[in-house]
Amino acid sequence: MPPACQSPRALARPVRPGYRGRVKSDGYSLDDQIGFVLRRATQRHLAIFSEAIPGLTTRQFAALARLAASGPLSQNQLGRAAAMDAATIKGVVDRLRSQGLVATAADPGDGRRLVVRLTGQGQALFDATRAAALEVSERTLAPLDKAERAALLALLARLA
C-alpha cells in the first residue's frame, strides 16, 4: 500500500524496526534527514486528514480557511497566503470552483487579476469541517506532550 494510503498508526511506526538514530559508516542515514522525517510526518498527517475530512484535500481546506478568515483575495494573494505556488493554487481554485465552493471574477480595478471568494456553500463546508480540522491537528500531535507540541510548532515556524 502506498505510504499516503496507510493508516496513521502504520505511519507512526519506525522506518526500520529497532532504529535508534544510528548513522551508517559513510556518515549518511536517510532516517536522520530532515526532509525524510518531515515527509513521513506529512504522510501521517495527510492520512489522518483524509480519514477525518473526506472529499477535501489539505490544500483545498487551506484555501477555504484563508478565504474564510480574510474574505475575497486575488488568486495570487490566496496562493501566497496558503503557501502554494501559482500552478498549484490555480488547480485548487479550479477544483473548488467546480464543486461550487468558491466563485471567481475579474478584479474590477485590474481585469488581469482574478478575485476568489467563498460561496455560501463553501462557507458552510468550512464551518462544518473546522472542528474536524482542529481534531486532525490534535491527532497528528498526539504522540507529543503540550511542551513538545509548542516547541515543535515554534521550531517549524522558524524553518518556514
Number of C-alpha atoms within 10 A of each C-alpha: 6 5 13 17 16 15 16 21 10 12 19 14 9 12 13 8 7 7 9 10 10 11 12 9 7 6 7 11 12 13 18 13 10 10 11 12 14 12 11 19 17 15 20 23 21 21 21 23 22 16 14 15 16 8 8 15 14 14 17 18 20 20 26 26 19 17 22 16 9 11 12 18 20 17 20 18 17 26 23 13 15 19 15 18 12 15 9 13 22 16 12 20 24 15 14 21 18 11 12 14 21 23 20 18 12 13 14 10 7 9 10 9 15 18 20 24 25 26 17 13 13 22 18 12 16 21 14 11 16 14 10 15 18 11 15 21 13 13 16 20 17 11 11 13 10 11 8 12 15 11 12 14 12 12 11 10 9 8 7 7
